């Protein structure tokens, strides 16, 4: 783990989230440190994506505090939140690309929203980001519907990296991908994290992704987080964690 600071980039204290009257997170605490890849896993309906959306300011928790890059997300003005959002990138499931725009135009969305740079410069940045995520030059003028699932994920990641963020949020980055594409995407994420010194907060269910990328894992279980490495969590006494890491699929994915 390439942690460069003991100071957390993300700091959650006492976070409570309810959706439709149902309690998902019961006074959750979490620290994410600069330069690490932290993966959040949990059963269906445990609120993995809800936790991510709370951190990036798309949902407001019922209780608790959330600090990102030293700022309390819950107390920021709209302009303050916009300024903070320029320092992170988000890859939502399936890339969440705009179907009516080309790939290049999709990558330029945050550039248009947060900067006043020229079209020529935006075109250059889009081309650079495409290359960075391993997409061919001709992908720039294609629509998302013309791309494979793996290519859409890469295009979404290129958009997340458009503003040179310090922090990247990935929501189920390998969901829906075949094993070969998923493995290549895992390698891309780890390579970019190392070369750009990114901090990565990743929601996933993929055991292969955990093994390939995660420095630490936070498991959502019983409305709380249990945090450790893959190795330490494999020995946890919780039944769900045992089944996840030590069941047949877990043993196969995590076998050395």
PASEBA-1860 file (N, C-alpha, C; in nm, 3 decimals):
! residues 256
1> XXXXXXXX> 0.085/-0.120/0.000/0.000/0.000/0.000/0.087/0.124/0.000 ~ 0.060/0.213/-0.096/0.144/0.332/-0.113/0.086/0.452/-0.040 ~ 0.063/0.436/0.089/0.006/0.546/0.166/0.116/0.648/0.195 ~ 0.091/0.774/0.161/0.194/0.876/0.177/0.167/0.968/0.295 ~ 0.057/0.945/0.367/0.025/1.032/0.479/-0.065/0.959/0.578 ~ -0.047/0.990/0.707/-0.136/0.935/0.808/-0.265/1.016/0.821 ~ -0.270/1.128/0.751/-0.388/1.212/0.756/-0.492/1.159/0.658 ~ -0.614/1.131/0.704/-0.714/1.075/0.613/-0.760/1.176/0.507
9> XXXXXXXX> -0.775/1.128/0.386/-0.831/1.207/0.277/-0.983/1.210/0.289 ~ -1.040/1.098/0.336/-1.183/1.087/0.365/-1.197/1.046/0.511 ~ -1.285/1.116/0.583/-1.304/1.087/0.725/-1.453/1.089/0.758 ~ -1.507/0.973/0.795/-1.647/0.960/0.833/-1.654/0.933/0.983 ~ -1.746/1.004/1.048/-1.767/0.980/1.191/-1.917/0.979/1.221 ~ -1.964/0.867/1.275/-2.102/0.856/1.320/-2.205/0.871/1.211 ~ -2.174/0.826/1.090/-2.266/0.847/0.976/-2.385/0.751/0.985 ~ -2.503/0.810/0.978/-2.629/0.734/0.977/-2.701/0.762/0.846
17> XXXXXXXX> -2.736/0.657/0.774/-2.812/0.671/0.649/-2.938/0.586/0.654 ~ -3.048/0.647/0.615/-3.174/0.575/0.602/-3.227/0.597/0.460 ~ -3.283/0.493/0.402/-3.345/0.501/0.270/-3.483/0.438/0.280 ~ -3.586/0.518/0.249/-3.722/0.468/0.259/-3.760/0.424/0.399 ~ -3.703/0.491/0.498/-3.731/0.457/0.637/-3.650/0.341/0.690 ~ -3.568/0.278/0.605/-3.488/0.163/0.648/-3.347/0.209/0.684 ~ -3.300/0.168/0.800/-3.166/0.204/0.845/-3.063/0.120/0.771 ~ -2.971/0.190/0.701/-2.865/0.121/0.628/-2.732/0.127/0.701
25> XXXXXXXX> -2.698/0.245/0.753/-2.569/0.267/0.820/-2.594/0.324/0.958 ~ -2.542/0.258/1.058/-2.570/0.294/1.197/-2.443/0.345/1.264 ~ -2.420/0.478/1.254/-2.303/0.543/1.315/-2.172/0.481/1.266 ~ -2.153/0.493/1.135/-2.037/0.436/1.068/-1.918/0.531/1.077 ~ -1.800/0.477/1.107/-1.674/0.550/1.107/-1.584/0.492/0.998 ~ -1.507/0.579/0.932/-1.415/0.531/0.828/-1.309/0.636/0.801 ~ -1.184/0.592/0.786/-1.075/0.676/0.739/-1.019/0.615/0.611 ~ -1.001/0.698/0.509/-0.935/0.656/0.385/-0.811/0.743/0.369
33> XXXXXXXX> -0.695/0.679/0.353/-0.568/0.751/0.355/-0.516/0.779/0.215 ~ -0.441/0.887/0.205/-0.388/0.930/0.076/-0.301/0.820/0.014 ~ -0.326/0.792/-0.112/-0.244/0.697/-0.186/-0.288/0.553/-0.176 ~ -0.400/0.525/-0.111/-0.445/0.386/-0.102/-0.568/0.362/-0.190 ~ -0.590/0.234/-0.219/-0.715/0.191/-0.280/-0.795/0.119/-0.172 ~ -0.907/0.179/-0.133/-0.995/0.117/-0.036/-1.119/0.068/-0.109 ~ -1.151/-0.060/-0.091/-1.268/-0.120/-0.155/-1.377/-0.143/-0.050 ~ -1.500/-0.108/-0.085/-1.615/-0.132/0.001/-1.697/-0.245/-0.058
41> XXXXXXXX> -1.720/-0.349/0.023/-1.800/-0.463/-0.020/-1.913/-0.484/0.080 ~ -2.008/-0.565/0.040/-2.121/-0.595/0.128/-2.231/-0.663/0.050 ~ -2.324/-0.721/0.121/-2.435/-0.789/0.056/-2.527/-0.693/-0.016 ~ -2.616/-0.748/-0.097/-2.714/-0.668/-0.169/-2.802/-0.593/-0.070 ~ -2.819/-0.463/-0.094/-2.905/-0.383/-0.008/-2.841/-0.328/0.117 ~ -2.709/-0.347/0.131/-2.640/-0.295/0.250/-2.604/-0.148/0.237 ~ -2.618/-0.091/0.119/-2.596/0.053/0.104/-2.455/0.092/0.064 ~ -2.389/0.009/-0.018/-2.254/0.042/-0.062/-2.254/0.170/-0.145
49> XXXXXXXX> -2.341/0.175/-0.246/-2.346/0.294/-0.331/-2.403/0.414/-0.257 ~ -2.492/0.389/-0.162/-2.545/0.499/-0.079/-2.432/0.565/-0.002 ~ -2.339/0.485/0.049/-2.225/0.540/0.122/-2.141/0.627/0.030 ~ -2.115/0.579/-0.091/-2.039/0.658/-0.188/-2.110/0.789/-0.219 ~ -2.240/0.782/-0.244/-2.316/0.902/-0.279/-2.319/1.002/-0.164 ~ -2.317/0.952/-0.042/-2.312/1.042/0.074/-2.179/1.117/0.079 ~ -2.071/1.047/0.049/-1.939/1.109/0.056/-1.922/1.217/-0.050 ~ -1.978/1.195/-0.169/-1.961/1.294/-0.277/-2.070/1.400/-0.276
57> XXXXXXXX> -2.154/1.399/-0.174/-2.251/1.508/-0.156/-2.381/1.493/-0.233 ~ -2.407/1.373/-0.288/-2.532/1.350/-0.361/-2.646/1.307/-0.269 ~ -2.613/1.266/-0.148/-2.712/1.233/-0.046/-2.666/1.293/0.086 ~ -2.760/1.333/0.168/-2.725/1.389/0.298/-2.758/1.288/0.407 ~ -2.660/1.243/0.484/-2.688/1.150/0.593/-2.780/1.211/0.698 ~ -2.849/1.125/0.771/-2.937/1.171/0.878/-2.856/1.224/0.995 ~ -2.739/1.165/1.018/-2.651/1.207/1.127/-2.506/1.186/1.086 ~ -2.417/1.249/1.164/-2.274/1.226/1.146/-2.205/1.335/1.067
65> XXXXXXXX> -2.075/1.315/1.044/-1.995/1.411/0.968/-1.914/1.339/0.862 ~ -1.893/1.408/0.750/-1.814/1.356/0.639/-1.716/1.464/0.596 ~ -1.587/1.437/0.611/-1.484/1.528/0.565/-1.411/1.466/0.446 ~ -1.394/1.544/0.341/-1.318/1.501/0.224/-1.215/1.608/0.193 ~ -1.089/1.567/0.187/-0.979/1.660/0.159/-0.983/1.779/0.255 ~ -1.015/1.749/0.382/-1.013/1.850/0.486/-1.136/1.938/0.495 ~ -1.236/1.915/0.411/-1.358/1.996/0.412/-1.477/1.912/0.455 ~ -1.564/1.969/0.537/-1.685/1.900/0.580/-1.791/1.912/0.470
73> XXXXXXXX> -1.815/1.803/0.401/-1.905/1.803/0.286/-2.046/1.849/0.325 ~ -2.087/1.814/0.447/-2.225/1.841/0.488/-2.248/1.988/0.523 ~ -2.141/2.065/0.542/-2.155/2.205/0.580/-2.112/2.302/0.472 ~ -2.081/2.251/0.353/-2.033/2.337/0.247/-2.149/2.407/0.175 ~ -2.122/2.529/0.131/-2.217/2.597/0.043/-2.213/2.531/-0.094 ~ -2.304/2.568/-0.180/-2.306/2.511/-0.315/-2.176/2.542/-0.388 ~ -2.126/2.663/-0.374/-2.001/2.700/-0.441/-1.883/2.627/-0.378 ~ -1.889/2.607/-0.247/-1.782/2.534/-0.180/-1.777/2.389/-0.223
81> XXXXXXXX> -1.894/2.329/-0.239/-1.900/2.189/-0.284/-1.850/2.177/-0.428 ~ -1.886/2.274/-0.512/-1.838/2.272/-0.651/-1.685/2.280/-0.655 ~ -1.628/2.364/-0.571/-1.482/2.377/-0.567/-1.418/2.245/-0.524 ~ -1.480/2.177/-0.429/-1.428/2.049/-0.382/-1.443/1.941/-0.489 ~ -1.555/1.944/-0.561/-1.580/1.844/-0.664/-1.477/1.850/-0.777 ~ -1.412/1.964/-0.794/-1.307/1.974/-0.894/-1.184/1.891/-0.856 ~ -1.176/1.851/-0.731/-1.059/1.778/-0.683/-1.080/1.627/-0.680 ~ -1.200/1.582/-0.722/-1.222/1.438/-0.731/-1.292/1.404/-0.862
89> XXXXXXXX> -1.287/1.277/-0.898/-1.358/1.226/-1.015/-1.441/1.106/-0.975 ~ -1.551/1.084/-1.047/-1.641/0.975/-1.014/-1.670/0.893/-1.139 ~ -1.656/0.761/-1.126/-1.700/0.668/-1.230/-1.820/0.592/-1.177 ~ -1.937/0.624/-1.232/-2.059/0.554/-1.192/-2.072/0.424/-1.273 ~ -2.167/0.340/-1.232/-2.185/0.212/-1.299/-2.210/0.229/-1.448 ~ -2.148/0.142/-1.528/-2.159/0.142/-1.674/-2.109/0.272/-1.737 ~ -2.032/0.348/-1.661/-1.975/0.471/-1.716/-2.063/0.592/-1.706 ~ -2.198/0.571/-1.707/-2.296/0.682/-1.699/-2.266/0.790/-1.802
97> XXXXXXXX> -2.237/0.748/-1.923/-2.206/0.842/-2.030/-2.334/0.896/-2.093 ~ -2.327/1.017/-2.146/-2.441/1.077/-2.215/-2.450/1.017/-2.356 ~ -2.561/0.952/-2.385/-2.573/0.877/-2.511/-2.574/0.966/-2.633 ~ -2.617/1.091/-2.617/-2.628/1.182/-2.731/-2.496/1.251/-2.764 ~ -2.393/1.229/-2.683/-2.265/1.295/-2.705/-2.159/1.193/-2.746 ~ -2.057/1.241/-2.815/-1.944/1.154/-2.847/-1.863/1.127/-2.720 ~ -1.773/1.033/-2.731/-1.685/1.003/-2.617/-1.603/1.125/-2.579 ~ -1.549/1.195/-2.678/-1.470/1.315/-2.649/-1.555/1.419/-2.577
105> XXXXXXXX> -1.677/1.439/-2.624/-1.766/1.536/-2.560/-1.800/1.495/-2.417 ~ -1.815/1.365/-2.395/-1.840/1.317/-2.259/-1.722/1.347/-2.167 ~ -1.602/1.324/-2.215/-1.483/1.351/-2.134/-1.472/1.500/-2.103 ~ -1.521/1.583/-2.195/-1.510/1.728/-2.178/-1.618/1.787/-2.088 ~ -1.716/1.706/-2.046/-1.825/1.759/-1.963/-1.773/1.831/-1.839 ~ -1.687/1.770/-1.756/-1.638/1.843/-1.638/-1.551/1.963/-1.674 ~ -1.483/1.959/-1.788/-1.403/2.074/-1.831/-1.494/2.191/-1.864 ~ -1.606/2.163/-1.929/-1.701/2.270/-1.961/-1.768/2.325/-1.836
113> XXXXXXXX> -1.796/2.235/-1.740/-1.870/2.275/-1.621/-1.785/2.356/-1.525 ~ -1.657/2.322/-1.513/-1.575/2.382/-1.408/-1.466/2.476/-1.458 ~ -1.444/2.484/-1.590/-1.337/2.569/-1.641/-1.389/2.654/-1.757 ~ -1.304/2.745/-1.801/-1.336/2.830/-1.917/-1.232/2.810/-2.028 ~ -1.171/2.693/-2.034/-1.066/2.670/-2.132/-1.123/2.662/-2.273 ~ -1.037/2.680/-2.371/-1.079/2.682/-2.511/-1.115/2.542/-2.558 ~ -1.192/2.536/-2.666/-1.231/2.407/-2.724/-1.107/2.330/-2.771 ~ -1.012/2.401/-2.826/-0.890/2.334/-2.872/-0.818/2.264/-2.757
121> XXXXXXXX> -0.808/2.330/-2.644/-0.741/2.270/-2.529/-0.823/2.152/-2.475 ~ -0.955/2.167/-2.473/-1.039/2.056/-2.428/-1.023/1.934/-2.518 ~ -1.011/1.958/-2.648/-0.989/1.847/-2.742/-0.857/1.777/-2.713 ~ -0.754/1.854/-2.682/-0.623/1.796/-2.652/-0.629/1.715/-2.523 ~ -0.698/1.768/-2.423/-0.709/1.696/-2.296/-0.788/1.567/-2.314 ~ -0.897/1.572/-2.390/-0.977/1.451/-2.414/-0.892/1.344/-2.483 ~ -0.813/1.384/-2.580/-0.727/1.289/-2.651/-0.624/1.229/-2.556 ~ -0.568/1.311/-2.469/-0.469/1.262/-2.373/-0.531/1.162/-2.275
129> XXXXXXXX> -0.652/1.193/-2.227/-0.718/1.104/-2.131/-0.758/0.972/-2.196 ~ -0.800/0.978/-2.324/-0.831/0.855/-2.396/-0.708/0.764/-2.402 ~ -0.594/0.824/-2.435/-0.470/0.747/-2.441/-0.434/0.691/-2.304 ~ -0.457/0.771/-2.201/-0.423/0.731/-2.065/-0.498/0.605/-2.021 ~ -0.623/0.593/-2.064/-0.703/0.477/-2.024/-0.700/0.365/-2.127 ~ -0.616/0.379/-2.229/-0.597/0.270/-2.324/-0.700/0.259/-2.433 ~ -0.768/0.369/-2.466/-0.864/0.368/-2.575/-0.799/0.420/-2.703 ~ -0.838/0.366/-2.819/-0.779/0.414/-2.944/-0.824/0.555/-2.978
137> XXXXXXXX> -0.747/0.622/-3.060/-0.774/0.761/-3.096/-0.911/0.777/-3.161 ~ -0.952/0.678/-3.242/-1.079/0.692/-3.313/-1.201/0.675/-3.224 ~ -1.180/0.636/-3.097/-1.294/0.626/-3.003/-1.350/0.763/-2.970 ~ -1.273/0.867/-2.989/-1.314/1.002/-2.949/-1.445/1.044/-3.014 ~ -1.465/1.008/-3.141/-1.582/1.055/-3.214/-1.696/0.952/-3.217 ~ -1.681/0.844/-3.143/-1.787/0.744/-3.136/-1.887/0.779/-3.027 ~ -2.009/0.727/-3.041/-2.110/0.739/-2.937/-2.093/0.623/-2.839 ~ -2.138/0.639/-2.716/-2.126/0.530/-2.619/-2.187/0.399/-2.668
145> XXXXXXXX> -2.294/0.406/-2.745/-2.359/0.284/-2.795/-2.271/0.205/-2.891 ~ -2.170/0.270/-2.945/-2.078/0.203/-3.039/-1.962/0.136/-2.968 ~ -1.955/0.148/-2.837/-1.845/0.093/-2.759/-1.887/-0.035/-2.688 ~ -1.791/-0.121/-2.663/-1.815/-0.238/-2.579/-1.829/-0.193/-2.434 ~ -1.875/-0.283/-2.348/-1.889/-0.249/-2.207/-1.757/-0.207/-2.144 ~ -1.650/-0.278/-2.177/-1.520/-0.242/-2.122/-1.472/-0.107/-2.170 ~ -1.499/-0.075/-2.296/-1.459/0.055/-2.350/-1.540/0.167/-2.287 ~ -1.669/0.142/-2.259/-1.750/0.245/-2.192/-1.695/0.273/-2.053
153> XXXXXXXX> -1.653/0.168/-1.982/-1.595/0.188/-1.850/-1.469/0.274/-1.860 ~ -1.387/0.246/-1.960/-1.263/0.322/-1.978/-1.293/0.468/-2.014 ~ -1.396/0.488/-2.097/-1.434/0.625/-2.132/-1.485/0.699/-2.008 ~ -1.563/0.630/-1.925/-1.610/0.691/-1.801/-1.495/0.725/-1.707 ~ -1.395/0.638/-1.704/-1.277/0.665/-1.621/-1.199/0.784/-1.676 ~ -1.190/0.794/-1.809/-1.122/0.909/-1.870/-1.191/1.039/-1.829 ~ -1.325/1.039/-1.828/-1.398/1.158/-1.784/-1.372/1.187/-1.637 ~ -1.367/1.082/-1.553/-1.339/1.101/-1.411/-1.202/1.163/-1.388
161> XXXXXXXX> -1.110/1.140/-1.480/-0.973/1.190/-1.467/-0.951/1.324/-1.538 ~ -1.056/1.379/-1.597/-1.041/1.498/-1.682/-0.980/1.616/-1.610 ~ -1.014/1.635/-1.483/-0.969/1.753/-1.408/-0.847/1.725/-1.321 ~ -0.772/1.619/-1.353/-0.653/1.583/-1.276/-0.685/1.569/-1.127 ~ -0.779/1.483/-1.090/-0.822/1.475/-0.949/-0.717/1.410/-0.859 ~ -0.730/1.441/-0.731/-0.648/1.373/-0.629/-0.713/1.243/-0.582 ~ -0.843/1.236/-0.600/-0.925/1.132/-0.542/-1.023/1.084/-0.648 ~ -1.039/0.952/-0.659/-1.132/0.895/-0.757/-1.227/0.798/-0.688
169> XXXXXXXX> -1.354/0.811/-0.720/-1.458/0.720/-0.669/-1.501/0.629/-0.784 ~ -1.501/0.498/-0.759/-1.540/0.400/-0.859/-1.657/0.318/-0.804 ~ -1.769/0.318/-0.876/-1.887/0.244/-0.832/-1.905/0.121/-0.920 ~ -1.873/0.003/-0.863/-1.882/-0.124/-0.935/-1.812/-0.116/-1.072 ~ -1.683/-0.087/-1.072/-1.615/-0.061/-1.200/-1.609/-0.180/-1.294 ~ -1.614/-0.304/-1.242/-1.603/-0.420/-1.331/-1.736/-0.493/-1.347 ~ -1.845/-0.439/-1.293/-1.975/-0.504/-1.306/-2.014/-0.515/-1.453 ~ -2.059/-0.631/-1.494/-2.103/-0.652/-1.631/-1.994/-0.682/-1.730
177> XXXXXXXX> -1.869/-0.684/-1.687/-1.759/-0.711/-1.778/-1.724/-0.860/-1.776 ~ -1.678/-0.911/-1.889/-1.629/-1.049/-1.892/-1.497/-1.055/-1.814 ~ -1.455/-1.176/-1.772/-1.336/-1.186/-1.687/-1.210/-1.123/-1.745 ~ -1.189/-1.135/-1.876/-1.069/-1.077/-1.936/-1.074/-0.925/-1.931 ~ -1.190/-0.867/-1.969/-1.204/-0.721/-1.964/-1.193/-0.669/-1.821 ~ -1.252/-0.743/-1.726/-1.245/-0.702/-1.586/-1.101/-0.703/-1.536 ~ -1.026/-0.805/-1.573/-0.886/-0.813/-1.531/-0.805/-0.699/-1.589 ~ -0.828/-0.666/-1.716/-0.757/-0.555/-1.778/-0.794/-0.422/-1.712
185> XXXXXXXX> -0.921/-0.408/-1.673/-0.962/-0.283/-1.607/-0.898/-0.274/-1.468 ~ -0.890/-0.386/-1.397/-0.822/-0.386/-1.266/-0.677/-0.341/-1.281 ~ -0.609/-0.393/-1.383/-0.469/-0.355/-1.406/-0.458/-0.206/-1.438 ~ -0.555/-0.155/-1.515/-0.556/-0.013/-1.548/-0.571/0.072/-1.423 ~ -0.665/0.036/-1.337/-0.689/0.113/-1.214/-0.564/0.114/-1.126 ~ -0.505/-0.002/-1.106/-0.384/-0.008/-1.021/-0.270/0.071/-1.084 ~ -0.254/0.060/-1.214/-0.147/0.134/-1.281/-0.166/0.284/-1.272 ~ -0.288/0.331/-1.293/-0.315/0.475/-1.283/-0.300/0.525/-1.141
193> XXXXXXXX> -0.344/0.445/-1.045/-0.330/0.485/-0.904/-0.182/0.507/-0.870 ~ -0.099/0.417/-0.917/0.044/0.427/-0.886/0.110/0.542/-0.961 ~ 0.079/0.557/-1.089/0.147/0.659/-1.169/0.099/0.800/-1.136 ~ -0.027/0.815/-1.096/-0.084/0.947/-1.066/-0.093/0.974/-0.916 ~ -0.052/0.878/-0.834/-0.062/0.890/-0.688/-0.205/0.922/-0.644 ~ -0.299/0.851/-0.702/-0.440/0.871/-0.669/-0.478/0.802/-0.539 ~ -0.578/0.856/-0.474/-0.649/0.784/-0.369/-0.779/0.735/-0.432 ~ -0.810/0.607/-0.411/-0.925/0.545/-0.478/-1.021/0.487/-0.374
201> XXXXXXXX> -1.147/0.530/-0.383/-1.257/0.474/-0.303/-1.344/0.396/-0.400 ~ -1.349/0.265/-0.381/-1.414/0.178/-0.480/-1.520/0.091/-0.416 ~ -1.639/0.096/-0.472/-1.746/0.003/-0.435/-1.740/-0.114/-0.533 ~ -1.739/-0.236/-0.482/-1.730/-0.351/-0.571/-1.792/-0.473/-0.504 ~ -1.819/-0.575/-0.583/-1.857/-0.706/-0.529/-1.761/-0.812/-0.580 ~ -1.666/-0.770/-0.661/-1.580/-0.861/-0.737/-1.457/-0.902/-0.657 ~ -1.450/-1.030/-0.620/-1.338/-1.079/-0.541/-1.206/-1.070/-0.617 ~ -1.211/-1.091/-0.748/-1.088/-1.079/-0.826/-1.035/-0.936/-0.824
209> XXXXXXXX> -1.127/-0.839/-0.827/-1.087/-0.698/-0.819/-1.023/-0.668/-0.684 ~ -1.080/-0.723/-0.578/-1.021/-0.703/-0.445/-0.877/-0.751/-0.442 ~ -0.857/-0.872/-0.491/-0.722/-0.929/-0.488/-0.624/-0.848/-0.572 ~ -0.672/-0.799/-0.687/-0.583/-0.731/-0.781/-0.553/-0.587/-0.742 ~ -0.644/-0.520/-0.671/-0.629/-0.376/-0.654/-0.629/-0.326/-0.511 ~ -0.707/-0.386/-0.422/-0.737/-0.322/-0.293/-0.622/-0.333/-0.193 ~ -0.588/-0.221/-0.133/-0.494/-0.220/-0.021/-0.566/-0.258/0.108 ~ -0.685/-0.201/0.126/-0.769/-0.237/0.241/-0.912/-0.256/0.193
217> XXXXXXXX> -0.988/-0.329/0.275/-1.127/-0.358/0.241/-1.215/-0.318/0.359 ~ -1.327/-0.250/0.329/-1.428/-0.216/0.430/-1.554/-0.295/0.397 ~ -1.595/-0.382/0.488/-1.712/-0.467/0.466/-1.832/-0.408/0.539 ~ -1.939/-0.383/0.464/-2.064/-0.338/0.524/-2.142/-0.460/0.570 ~ -2.153/-0.475/0.700/-2.224/-0.589/0.757/-2.289/-0.546/0.887 ~ -2.414/-0.583/0.906/-2.490/-0.545/1.026/-2.490/-0.393/1.047 ~ -2.500/-0.319/0.935/-2.512/-0.172/0.934/-2.385/-0.102/0.983 ~ -2.275/-0.176/0.993/-2.147/-0.122/1.035/-2.040/-0.157/0.933
225> XXXXXXXX> -1.921/-0.100/0.949/-1.807/-0.133/0.865/-1.705/-0.213/0.945 ~ -1.660/-0.323/0.887/-1.543/-0.394/0.940/-1.431/-0.375/0.838 ~ -1.318/-0.327/0.885/-1.211/-0.283/0.796/-1.084/-0.363/0.821 ~ -1.021/-0.406/0.713/-0.895/-0.478/0.724/-0.840/-0.507/0.586 ~ -0.746/-0.597/0.579/-0.695/-0.646/0.451/-0.773/-0.771/0.414 ~ -0.755/-0.813/0.290/-0.820/-0.938/0.248/-0.779/-1.051/0.341 ~ -0.652/-1.057/0.377/-0.604/-1.167/0.461/-0.664/-1.163/0.601 ~ -0.669/-1.047/0.662/-0.723/-1.041/0.799/-0.873/-1.066/0.800
233> XXXXXXXX> -0.943/-1.018/0.698/-1.088/-1.036/0.696/-1.128/-1.180/0.667 ~ -1.043/-1.254/0.603/-1.074/-1.395/0.577/-1.088/-1.474/0.707 ~ -1.029/-1.421/0.813/-1.035/-1.489/0.943/-1.141/-1.430/1.036 ~ -1.224/-1.338/0.985/-1.326/-1.276/1.069/-1.434/-1.377/1.104 ~ -1.495/-1.358/1.222/-1.594/-1.455/1.270/-1.734/-1.430/1.217 ~ -1.758/-1.316/1.153/-1.893/-1.289/1.104/-1.930/-1.388/0.993 ~ -2.051/-1.447/1.000/-2.089/-1.550/0.901/-2.087/-1.500/0.757 ~ -2.138/-1.377/0.732/-2.139/-1.328/0.595/-1.998/-1.309/0.543
241> XXXXXXXX> -1.911/-1.251/0.626/-1.772/-1.228/0.584/-1.701/-1.361/0.558 ~ -1.726/-1.459/0.644/-1.665/-1.591/0.623/-1.708/-1.651/0.491 ~ -1.839/-1.642/0.462/-1.889/-1.700/0.338/-1.835/-1.625/0.216 ~ -1.826/-1.493/0.227/-1.778/-1.411/0.115/-1.633/-1.443/0.082 ~ -1.548/-1.444/0.182/-1.405/-1.463/0.158/-1.362/-1.609/0.153 ~ -1.434/-1.696/0.224/-1.388/-1.834/0.238/-1.482/-1.936/0.176 ~ -1.593/-1.891/0.113/-1.679/-1.981/0.038/-1.609/-2.027/-0.088 ~ -1.674/-2.114/-0.167/-1.609/-2.167/-0.287/-1.558/-2.060/-0.382
249> XXXXXXXX> -1.640/-1.955/-0.408/-1.596/-1.850/-0.501/-1.481/-1.769/-0.441 ~ -1.489/-1.743/-0.311/-1.384/-1.669/-0.246/-1.251/-1.743/-0.247 ~ -1.257/-1.872/-0.218/-1.134/-1.952/-0.218/-1.072/-1.956/-0.357 ~ -1.158/-1.968/-0.460/-1.106/-1.974/-0.596/-1.043/-1.841/-0.637 ~ -1.109/-1.730/-0.603/-1.059/-1.599/-0.645/-0.933/-1.560/-0.569 ~ -0.925/-1.597/-0.442/-0.817/-1.549/-0.357/-0.703/-1.649/-0.342 ~ -0.715/-1.762/-0.411/-0.608/-1.862/-0.404/-0.480/-1.803/-0.461 ~ -0.371/-1.827/-0.394/-0.243/-1.773/-0.440/-0.186/-1.858/-0.552
END
